[in-house]
């Protein structure tokens, strides 16, 4: 009897993949992995933005309550002392100055504002993490500063991802681990143009951003600051209908501009010096202001003068010196450094996207 011969050629025919099939599978896997990595990166980035916004909003709410508490205080005695010393011409001006002095003392952003307890050790950060100075001041204000009748807040109110400690000094950080920046009175952000005191000339302390050695109130400088404000503080909006003075040119502590008018009898040099010193210590004269809490965002580029440096108008949130030469070009690149910044004044407007 013949045995049935079963061929094995077909059984052995598909023992492996062809090179083309392997390459196709590898390509599909690579595509899936890259897509997953991109989705994961976007998710992580969005989570960091959301976490940073939450931290800034939490700090901002506490800070606003404290500021309201401060302004409810009775400054009559302090104002009278300023009048008696000849610093203020009358009680109204004295009260305005007393509020400014108290604001600077109780809500400092740098050592020049207040280096007394609980802020006396913050200067030790300048060597290891200089950019964290204002964040350390802000942390001390919130957790150890005067409460003015508002609830006490301690270290347990913030998570380890919202703070960092170096040399025994704790400061606020964003979700990228970078120090938050705190500007007490960022008035350069709210009034655009170089003629900040409105006297028609370029004076000491006024930024000659376009380098033409003259006032250019309608130049690209004004356009730049207008764009910066729309990115960093879009929540600050006013109606200008029927008003004689633009709301951004009104100081809420001195709505009638009494301080500036009281300097009318000074000589030109005296006026210039008084105006410059007032901005250095408090804020730009006759200008709207509100505290700015800022994260540099994913690119970690601030785009503004550092709040630790008074002498570059850092306390006023002026454009960073390194960028001023480019600002006159008025291109999208001029403000690219701040487009992803997150602040307490743009958290509802999608800042950081």
Secondary structure, DSSP 8 states (H G I E B T S, - for coil): --------TTTTTTSS--HHHHHHHHHHHHHHHHHHHHHHHHHHHHHHHHHHHHHHHHHHHHHHHHHHHHHTS--HHHHHHHHHTTSSSSHHHHHHHHHHHHHHHHS-SSTTT--STTSTTGGGHHHH-GGGHHHHHHHHHHHHS--TTS----GGGS-TTTEEEETTEEEEB-TTS-B-EEES--HHHHS-SS-TTSSSS--TTS--TT-SSS--TTSHHHHHHHHHHHHH-TT-----TT-SS-GGG-BTTBTT-HHHHHTTTS-HHHHHHHHHHHHHHT--TT-----EEEE-TTTT---B--TT-GGGTGGGT-B-HHHHHHHTT-SGGGGGGGTT-EETTTTTTTTT-
